[in-house]
Amino acid sequence: MKKLRKALRFIFRKNGGHVENKIGRRFKTFKKENYQQLFLNDIGYILSLKKVPLDRFVIVLEDQFENDETLQKLGVILQNRPSRLLPVRHLRFEVFDSNHIMPILPYIDCRILERIQIVHATSCGVILDLSKISELSQWKSAKQVEINNFWLSSAVPIQVFFGFERVFATMEVLKIEDVLAVKETFLNSPTSSLFQFEFGEFVGEHKLHELFGPPMVNDGDNYWKFGESDGGFTLKVCSELVRFER
C-alpha cells in the first residue's frame, strides 16, 4: 500500500490568506477575506489533531510586516498544543528574517525533524542572523540545512554547521580556515556527506595549492581528493563556491 504524504502549507498574504491541508492527492483549502482569527481557529484545530509526523510544514510570508502578529499567534498555538512539540520531518520557511523563524522553530519536535530550509521570500543578498536559531535543539538535531537567498555574515562561525550531514549556504566571506575546519570534520565524521558554501569573497584562496598540493582540473574547476576510497571525499573549488562531497 502506497504511503500517503502529509503536509501543511501556510501562506500569509497582505489582505488575506489560506491554508492547504494536503493528504495524498486530496486538498482542503480554507479561505477568508478578513481571515486572521478564523484562520487561527482553523489552524489551531488542525494542529491539535496532528500526532502522526508531517512530511512537510511550510511557512510562506508575502509581506514583511503585515503578518508579524499572525505569525506570533501561530507560535502561541504551537506552544499550547496538548502534546506541545509538532512532529515534522521537513520544515521550510519562506520569510524575511530570523524573527519570522523563532516563533515557530522551538516548537517543532527535534526527535523527528530531519531537514530545515530557510529561503528569503522575495530577494537575494539579505543577511540572516543565525545566533539564536543555531542555539536551538531543533537546529542541532536536524540532518540537513539549506539556506537560500540569504547571506551569512563573517560573524557566523563555520562550526554551527558541523552537526549536519548535508549543508547548503552562502557566506558573505569564506576563509581558508573555514575550509580547513570542514576538511577535518569530513575526516573525523563519516556521516558528513555534502557541505556546499557559495561565497561573496574567499579569503586565502591562494593558499589552497600550498596546503593541499596540485589539484585535478576539470572544466576550469579545481578538485582535491582526501582519505581512503571507501570513506574518502572530494573538495571542489570554483569561482563562486566550495563543495565537500563524500
Summary of the structure (lengths in Angstrom):
residues: 246
radius of gyration: 20.4
end to end distance: 33.9
largest distance: 63.4
contacts: 704
relative contact order: 0.09
helix: 26%
strand: 39%
